[in-house]
Amino acid sequence: MQVTKDMVVTLTYELLDSDGQLIESSDTPIEYLHGGYDGIFPLVEQALAGKMVGEQCRVRLEPEDAFGDYDAELVRLEPRDKFPGNIEVGMRFEGRGEESGTMVIYTVTDIAEDKVVVDGNHPLAGQTLHFACTVTAVRAATTEELTHGHVHGEGGHQHH
């Protein structure tokens, strides 16, 4: 079967930085619903269109095609007393963006005596990335998957 709209695509992948250093790879294959359902980067989806099982593709993703440009406005200095006593660099917290009012995941990047620096940017924001993948399976999506706009796990839908 070919990768076309409304197909569930299974693939293995590697995500590399602009120097070719591995950032992450799939230990097990991942699945997404092909055809504009926002389950994978749009440029990767375009590159996979028409591929068949066993075929590979490699896509260069500029920041705007992946995790966006780095936004210095998403770095905030917060009072230490807003956080739990066991706070550590690398911990993540959910909060509201000051300008947008939408929920943002903030990562603790520095801790001083009475202040904590949090960054709402994705860790890969501002980076050019290379996404390399191999198609391992293609199947028609179920009616339920198409209705919900995403792939359901083995045994059916697990959340909502």
N, C-alpha and C positions, 0 to 999 in steps of 0.2 A: 504494500500500500504506500501511497505517496502522502507527504505532509500537505494537507489542504485544510481549508476552513472547516471548523467543527470536528477536527480530529484530535484525539489525545495523543500527544507526542511524548515519548520517553527517551531521555538522553543522559549520557554522562558528560561531564564538563570540567574544564579547568578555567579559572579566572586568573589572569596574569597582569602584572603592572606593566608600565611602558618600557621597563628594562627587561621584560621577559621573566621576572621573578614570580613564582607561584604564590598567589594570595590564598586561594582555596580550590579544592576540587571535590567532586562528588564521590563519597564512599559508596553510596548506592545510587542507582539512577533516579532522576527526578522526572516528574510529569507536569505537563501544562496543557491547557486547552488552546489550540491554535485558532487564530482568526480574529484577533483584536479584543481579546478578553483580559488583557493586561496581566497575563500570567508570566510573561518573560519580557525582556527588553524588546521594544518594537523593531530595532535594527536586526536583532538576532532572529526574531520571528520572520522578518523579510528574507533573511539569508537561508532560513530553513524551508521556506515555501518550495514545494516540488521535490524535496529530498526524499530518499527512501532509506529503509533500514540499512545500516552499515555505512551510510555516507556521513561525511564530516563537513564542518564549516568552521571558519575562524572570522571573527568580526572585531574590528577596532571600534571601541566605544569612547567617544569624547565625553567630557564631563556632562554636557547637556543631554547626551544619549543614555546616561547611566544614572548616577547618583547626584547630578547637579553640580553647579559651581559651589565652591566654599563660600559661605556667607558669614562674615565676621559679626553680623548682627545677632547670630544665633549663639554667640559666646556670652555667657552671663556670669557675673560675680554675685554670689548669694551669701547671706549670713549663715554661719556655721550651724546655728541653732535650728535651722529649718530641716536638718538632716539627722539621721539616726547616729548614735554614738559610735557605731562600728564602721562608719563610712571609710571607703578606700578608693584610691584612684582606679578608674576602670568600671566602677559600679554605674549602673544605668537607672534613671528615674524618669517617670512620665510627668510632663508638666505642660502648661499652656504657653504657646508662643506669644510674646508680648505684643507683636504687631498683628499677627493673623488670628490669634485667639484659638487656633487649632491645637490639638494635642501633638506634642513633640517628645521624642525620646532624647533625653539629655544624658551625656556621659560625663562623669567626674574626671576632670583632667589635672586638677591641682587642688591641694588642701593646705591652707595656712592656718594660723591660730584661730582666727574668728571668721574666716572667709573660705568659700568653696567656689572653684571655677568649674562651670558646667558648659558643655558644648553640644548644641542641638543639631550639628551637621552629622550626616552619615559619615562613618569613619573613612569611606572612600570618596567623599565629595571632593571635587576639584581634580580628580585623577583621570588620566587617560588609561583605559583598560583594554585588555584583549580577552575575548571570550572564545574559547575553542571547545567544540562539542562533537559528539558522535551520536547519531540517531540509533537507538537500540530497539525501539518498537513504535508502531503506529497503529491506532485502532480508532474506530468510529466512537464518538462520544455518545453517552446515553442521553435520553431525553431529559432526565433529571440534571445531569451535568450541564447541558445546554441551557436549561431553565435557570440554573443557579449561576452559570457563567464561570464555573471552575471544575476541576477534576475532583472526583470523590475517591476516597481511599478504598482499599479492598473491603468488601462487605457493605459498601454503600456510604452514604453521607454521615459524617460523624459530628457535625456542629450546625448551629443556627439557633 
